[in-house]
Amino acid sequence: MAYPLAHITNSTGYAASGTVHYASAFCSNDNYSVAAHGQWTASGRGVCLITEVSATLYVNGTPVKATPYTSSGTSYSQFAIIQTGPNSFAVTRVTVAVDNVDLGELEPEPVENQK
């Protein structure tokens, strides 16, 4: 049983590069580069758990390290690079693919008898 391929979405306006680190010495880490607002998908993963996803962004030519995503070992595969401040970034796990979620028809909350 293989895990889904690691996938990184760069939601920032800056190019980024980094490494997807796997738990086992039998698994080769994946180095990646992704354009501003771009996406990257690994070419293979097998049964390797992910322990870290690092990123360095290039802000006006200056490398800025993002806070990496770290885990003791996860089978999750979807990650995003986000901007957390003027010159700060983080790699985070994506828990819901908004494009694939049916929110249905939203109803207003009742206001009667609420305090």
Residue frames as a rotation matrix with the C-alpha (Angstrom) as fourth column:
MET 1
0.582 0.813 0.000 0.00
0.813 -0.582 0.000 0.00
0.000 0.000 -1.000 0.00
ALA 2
-0.532 -0.774 0.343 1.61
0.782 -0.605 -0.153 3.25
0.326 0.187 0.927 -1.13
TYR 3
-0.098 0.432 -0.897 0.85
0.610 -0.686 -0.397 6.67
-0.786 -0.586 -0.197 0.35
PRO 4
0.842 0.416 0.343 -0.36
0.529 -0.514 -0.675 9.56
-0.104 0.750 -0.653 -1.85
LEU 5
-0.030 -0.880 0.474 2.37
0.864 -0.261 -0.431 11.62
0.503 0.397 0.768 -3.50
ALA 6
-0.213 -0.140 -0.967 3.57
0.711 -0.701 -0.055 14.68
-0.670 -0.699 0.249 -1.59
HIS 7
0.074 0.332 0.940 2.01
0.859 -0.500 0.109 17.82
0.506 0.800 -0.322 -3.07
ILE 8
-0.398 -0.288 -0.871 2.98
0.719 -0.688 -0.101 21.41
-0.570 -0.666 0.481 -2.25
THR 9
0.442 0.543 0.714 1.00
0.805 -0.591 -0.049 24.52
0.395 0.597 -0.699 -3.14
ASN 10
-0.669 -0.667 -0.329 2.86
0.737 -0.652 -0.178 27.82
-0.095 -0.362 0.927 -2.91
SER 11
0.390 0.918 0.072 0.25
0.920 -0.392 0.020 30.44
0.046 0.059 -0.997 -2.00
THR 12
0.239 -0.390 -0.889 2.82
0.367 -0.811 0.455 33.25
-0.899 -0.435 -0.051 -1.83
GLY 13
0.980 0.097 -0.172 4.03
-0.095 -0.532 -0.841 35.71
-0.173 0.841 -0.513 -4.44
TYR 14
0.210 -0.976 -0.062 7.61
-0.947 -0.219 0.237 34.41
-0.245 0.009 -0.970 -4.19
ALA 15
0.362 -0.217 -0.907 9.44
-0.426 0.827 -0.367 31.43
0.829 0.519 0.207 -5.69
ALA 16
0.444 -0.183 0.877 10.39
-0.853 0.213 0.476 28.74
-0.274 -0.960 -0.062 -3.19
SER 17
0.107 -0.395 -0.912 12.53
-0.400 0.823 -0.403 25.65
0.910 0.408 -0.070 -2.91
GLY 18
0.095 -0.066 0.993 12.94
-0.990 0.101 0.102 23.07
-0.107 -0.993 -0.056 -0.20
THR 19
-0.758 -0.397 -0.518 12.98
-0.425 0.902 -0.069 19.43
0.495 0.168 -0.853 0.75
VAL 20
0.560 0.819 0.127 10.39
-0.732 0.418 0.538 16.81
0.387 -0.394 0.834 1.65
HIS 21
-0.565 -0.794 0.225 12.08
-0.789 0.439 -0.430 14.62
0.243 -0.421 -0.874 4.28
TYR 22
0.424 0.677 -0.602 11.02
-0.454 0.734 0.506 10.99
0.784 0.059 0.618 4.72
ALA 23
0.708 0.011 0.706 11.30
-0.702 0.127 0.701 8.88
-0.082 -0.992 0.098 7.89
SER 24
0.825 -0.311 0.471 13.28
0.192 0.940 0.284 5.92
-0.531 -0.144 0.835 6.61
ALA 25
-0.106 -0.945 -0.309 16.86
-0.432 -0.237 0.870 5.66
-0.896 0.226 -0.383 5.41
PHE 26
-0.513 -0.015 0.858 15.39
0.579 0.732 0.359 3.52
-0.634 0.681 -0.367 2.62
CYS 27
0.569 0.750 0.338 13.44
0.796 -0.400 -0.454 6.51
-0.205 0.527 -0.825 1.29
SER 28
-0.549 -0.767 0.332 15.15
0.828 -0.553 0.093 9.28
0.113 0.326 0.939 -0.67
ASN 29
-0.145 0.442 -0.885 14.23
0.400 -0.792 -0.461 12.84
-0.905 -0.421 -0.061 0.28
ASP 30
0.204 0.297 0.933 12.67
0.976 -0.140 -0.169 14.95
0.081 0.945 -0.318 -2.47
ASN 31
-0.643 -0.370 -0.670 14.09
0.362 -0.918 0.160 18.37
-0.675 -0.140 0.725 -3.30
TYR 32
0.169 0.778 0.605 11.63
0.977 -0.053 -0.205 20.69
-0.127 0.626 -0.769 -4.98
SER 33
-0.921 -0.227 -0.318 11.31
0.181 -0.969 0.167 24.13
-0.346 0.096 0.933 -6.55
VAL 34
-0.051 0.962 0.268 8.00
0.989 0.086 -0.123 25.86
-0.141 0.259 -0.956 -7.04
ALA 35
-0.657 -0.139 0.741 7.14
0.437 -0.871 0.223 29.18
0.615 0.470 0.633 -8.68
ALA 36
-0.903 0.431 0.001 5.12
-0.307 -0.641 -0.704 31.91
-0.302 -0.636 0.710 -6.99
HIS 37
-0.016 1.000 0.011 1.50
-0.848 -0.008 -0.529 30.72
-0.529 -0.018 0.848 -6.78
GLY 38
-0.151 -0.126 -0.980 2.64
-0.809 0.586 0.050 27.40
0.568 0.801 -0.191 -8.27
GLN 39
0.715 0.389 0.581 2.33
-0.640 0.699 0.319 23.73
-0.282 -0.601 0.748 -7.35
TRP 40
-0.350 -0.823 -0.447 4.69
-0.861 0.471 -0.192 20.78
0.368 0.317 -0.874 -7.17
THR 41
0.787 0.538 0.302 4.01
-0.608 0.758 0.236 17.05
-0.102 -0.369 0.924 -6.87
ALA 42
-0.177 -0.864 0.472 6.58
-0.689 0.451 0.567 14.38
-0.703 -0.225 -0.675 -6.03
SER 43
-0.105 0.073 -0.992 7.21
-0.912 0.391 0.126 11.64
0.397 0.917 0.025 -8.57
GLY 44
0.034 0.119 -0.992 7.22
0.108 0.987 0.122 8.81
0.994 -0.111 0.021 -6.02
ARG 45
-0.014 -0.031 0.999 6.75
-0.913 -0.406 -0.025 8.04
0.407 -0.913 -0.022 -2.35
GLY 46
-0.430 -0.101 -0.897 5.88
0.004 0.993 -0.114 4.40
0.903 -0.052 -0.427 -1.71
VAL 47
0.532 0.604 -0.594 5.31
0.558 0.277 0.782 3.64
0.637 -0.747 -0.190 1.98
CYS 48
-0.543 -0.831 -0.120 7.50
0.700 -0.369 -0.611 6.48
0.464 -0.415 0.783 3.27
LEU 49
0.524 0.666 -0.531 6.18
0.849 -0.458 0.264 8.70
-0.068 -0.589 -0.805 6.07
ILE 50
0.178 -0.408 0.896 6.94
0.344 -0.827 -0.445 12.42
0.922 0.387 -0.007 5.87
THR 51
0.125 -0.224 -0.967 8.82
0.992 0.007 0.126 13.94
-0.022 -0.975 0.223 8.82
GLU 52
-0.119 -0.190 -0.975 9.50
0.300 -0.942 0.148 17.46
-0.947 -0.275 0.169 7.53
VAL 53
0.375 0.130 0.918 8.72
0.912 -0.228 -0.341 19.80
0.164 0.965 -0.204 4.67
SER 54
-0.141 -0.529 -0.837 11.10
0.567 -0.736 0.370 22.75
-0.811 -0.423 0.404 4.49
ALA 55
0.571 0.282 0.771 10.97
0.804 -0.383 -0.455 25.84
0.167 0.880 -0.446 2.29
THR 56
-0.398 -0.618 -0.678 13.17
0.536 -0.756 0.375 28.81
-0.744 -0.214 0.633 1.48
LEU 57
0.664 0.660 0.352 11.53
0.705 -0.395 -0.589 31.72
-0.250 0.639 -0.727 -0.30
TYR 58
-0.474 -0.840 0.263 13.36
0.877 -0.422 0.231 34.29
-0.083 0.340 0.937 -2.39
VAL 59
0.616 0.700 -0.361 12.08
0.711 -0.692 -0.127 37.74
-0.339 -0.179 -0.924 -1.38
ASN 60
0.954 -0.248 -0.171 13.57
-0.298 -0.852 -0.430 40.34
-0.039 0.461 -0.887 -3.72
GLY 61
0.419 -0.816 -0.399 16.56
-0.308 0.286 -0.907 38.03
0.854 0.503 -0.132 -4.22
THR 62
-0.450 -0.558 0.697 17.09
-0.837 -0.010 -0.548 37.42
0.313 -0.830 -0.462 -0.50
PRO 63
-0.362 0.317 -0.877 16.55
0.125 0.948 0.292 33.86
0.924 -0.004 -0.383 0.81
VAL 64
-0.345 0.363 0.866 14.09
-0.916 -0.330 -0.227 33.68
0.203 -0.871 0.446 3.73
LYS 65
-0.910 -0.011 -0.415 13.60
0.041 0.992 -0.117 30.36
0.413 -0.124 -0.902 5.53
ALA 66
0.043 0.982 0.182 10.02
-0.608 -0.119 0.785 29.41
0.793 -0.145 0.592 6.28
THR 67
-0.288 0.013 0.957 9.02
-0.862 0.433 -0.265 27.67
-0.418 -0.901 -0.114 9.49
PRO 68
-0.775 -0.065 -0.629 9.00
-0.466 0.731 0.498 24.03
0.428 0.679 -0.597 8.36
TYR 69
0.535 0.842 0.063 6.20
-0.764 0.451 0.460 21.52
0.359 -0.295 0.885 8.81
THR 70
-0.645 -0.761 -0.068 7.46
-0.648 0.592 -0.479 18.79
0.405 -0.265 -0.875 11.15
SER 71
0.599 0.792 0.119 6.05
-0.765 0.522 0.378 15.47
0.237 -0.318 0.918 12.31
SER 72
-0.087 -0.584 0.807 7.27
-0.642 0.652 0.402 12.23
-0.762 -0.483 -0.432 13.86
GLY 73
-0.970 -0.188 0.152 5.97
0.010 0.595 0.803 10.70
-0.241 0.781 -0.576 10.62
THR 74
-0.143 0.972 -0.187 2.76
-0.401 -0.229 -0.887 11.42
-0.905 -0.052 0.423 8.73
SER 75
-0.452 0.110 0.885 0.98
0.710 0.645 0.282 9.75
-0.540 0.756 -0.369 5.84
TYR 76
0.584 0.675 -0.452 -0.62
0.288 -0.692 -0.662 13.07
-0.759 0.257 -0.598 4.90
SER 77
-0.102 -0.622 0.776 0.41
0.940 0.195 0.281 14.41
-0.326 0.758 0.565 1.52
GLN 78
0.377 0.353 0.856 -1.03
0.701 -0.713 -0.015 17.92
0.605 0.606 -0.517 0.98
PHE 79
-0.067 -0.493 -0.868 1.04
0.868 -0.458 0.193 20.91
-0.492 -0.740 0.458 2.14
ALA 80
0.697 0.274 0.663 1.01
0.581 -0.757 -0.298 24.67
0.420 0.593 -0.687 1.52
ILE 81
-0.554 -0.800 -0.229 3.55
0.829 -0.506 -0.240 27.45
0.076 -0.323 0.943 1.82
ILE 82
0.556 0.813 0.174 1.85
0.752 -0.581 0.311 30.47
0.354 -0.042 -0.934 3.37
GLN 83
-0.446 -0.624 0.642 2.91
0.218 -0.771 -0.598 33.99
0.868 -0.127 0.480 4.27
THR 84
0.178 0.478 -0.860 2.48
0.927 0.211 0.309 34.67
0.329 -0.853 -0.406 8.01
GLY 85
0.485 -0.081 -0.871 3.89
0.438 -0.839 0.322 38.21
-0.757 -0.538 -0.371 8.16
PRO 86
0.767 -0.156 -0.622 5.75
-0.495 -0.760 -0.421 40.86
-0.407 0.631 -0.660 6.13
ASN 87
0.050 -0.806 -0.589 8.88
-0.884 0.238 -0.401 38.67
0.464 0.541 -0.701 5.79
SER 88
-0.642 -0.231 0.731 7.80
-0.616 0.722 -0.313 35.44
-0.456 -0.652 -0.606 7.45
PHE 89
-0.010 0.529 -0.849 6.47
-0.848 0.445 0.287 32.22
0.530 0.723 0.444 5.98
ALA 90
-0.325 -0.054 0.944 5.45
-0.681 0.706 -0.194 28.73
-0.657 -0.706 -0.266 7.09
VAL 91
-0.672 0.196 -0.714 4.81
-0.432 0.679 0.593 25.33
0.601 0.707 -0.371 5.59
THR 92
-0.428 0.629 0.649 1.52
-0.762 0.134 -0.633 23.87
-0.485 -0.766 0.422 6.80
ARG 93
-0.907 0.228 0.353 -0.46
0.327 0.910 0.254 20.71
-0.263 0.346 -0.901 6.22
VAL 94
-0.626 0.760 -0.174 -3.61
-0.730 -0.493 0.473 21.21
0.274 0.424 0.863 4.17
THR 95
-0.828 0.333 0.450 -6.53
-0.085 0.720 -0.689 19.46
-0.554 -0.609 -0.568 5.84
VAL 96
0.215 0.932 0.292 -9.33
0.426 0.179 -0.887 20.31
-0.878 0.316 -0.359 3.38
ALA 97
-0.849 -0.360 0.386 -9.17
0.491 -0.272 0.827 20.85
-0.193 0.892 0.408 -0.35
VAL 98
-0.436 0.722 -0.537 -11.66
-0.132 -0.642 -0.756 23.71
-0.890 -0.259 0.375 -0.64
ASP 99
-0.605 0.188 -0.774 -12.14
-0.796 -0.187 0.576 23.11
-0.036 0.964 0.262 -4.37
ASN 100
-0.705 0.261 -0.659 -13.59
-0.061 0.904 0.424 19.66
0.706 0.339 -0.621 -3.61
VAL 101
-0.865 0.400 -0.304 -15.86
0.395 0.168 -0.903 20.58
-0.310 -0.901 -0.303 -0.70
ASP 102
-0.369 0.840 0.398 -19.60
0.393 -0.247 0.886 20.94
0.842 0.483 -0.239 -1.27
LEU 103
-0.999 -0.039 0.013 -20.70
0.008 -0.491 -0.871 23.53
0.041 -0.870 0.491 1.26
GLY 104
-0.372 0.928 0.011 -24.32
0.928 0.371 0.036 23.08
0.029 0.024 -0.999 0.24
GLU 105
0.081 0.494 0.866 -26.78
0.319 -0.836 0.447 25.88
0.944 0.239 -0.225 0.75
LEU 106
-0.838 -0.443 -0.320 -25.86
0.451 -0.229 -0.863 28.04
0.309 -0.867 0.391 3.70
GLU 107
0.275 0.962 0.004 -28.74
0.661 -0.192 0.725 28.98
0.698 -0.196 -0.689 5.99
PRO 108
-0.208 -0.310 0.928 -28.73
-0.414 -0.832 -0.371 32.04
0.886 -0.461 0.045 8.25
GLU 109
-0.805 -0.104 -0.584 -28.50
0.445 0.546 -0.710 31.22
0.393 -0.831 -0.393 11.93
PRO 110
0.280 0.960 0.010 -31.69
0.662 -0.201 0.722 31.77
0.695 -0.196 -0.692 13.91
VAL 111
-0.658 -0.518 0.546 -31.69
0.038 -0.747 -0.663 34.89
0.752 -0.416 0.511 16.06
GLU 112
0.327 0.852 0.409 -34.86
-0.532 -0.192 0.824 34.31
0.781 -0.487 0.391 18.12
ASN 113
0.982 0.184 0.039 -34.30
-0.121 0.461 0.879 33.28
0.144 -0.868 0.475 21.72
GLN 114
0.272 -0.948 -0.164 -30.54
0.759 0.316 -0.569 33.75
0.591 0.031 0.806 21.48
LYS 115
0.944 -0.009 -0.329 -28.71
0.240 -0.668 0.705 35.70
-0.226 -0.744 -0.628 24.18
